[in-house]
């Protein structure tokens, strides 16, 4: 149970940092958690594919991978939104 809470906190931090890096406005806390958690999955997949290693625990590397994944996810969302206009 504690691990889930820690991963949700990591997801929230990653989503928040990704949003700040991209210069986004304020978002709801659950959006930060969602994009951070999905970003961690995407970032982990990309990191493993590039031979950089997997997310191994609750550490700085995991946070960086999650932030990177969240940034990629937000940029992909922008592309989808633009194509629908």
ABEGO torsion letter per residue (X at the ends): XAAAAAAAAAAAAAAAAAAAAAGBBBBBAAAAAAAAAAAAAAAAAAAAAAGAEBBAEBBAAAAAAAAAAAAAAAAAAAAAAAAAX
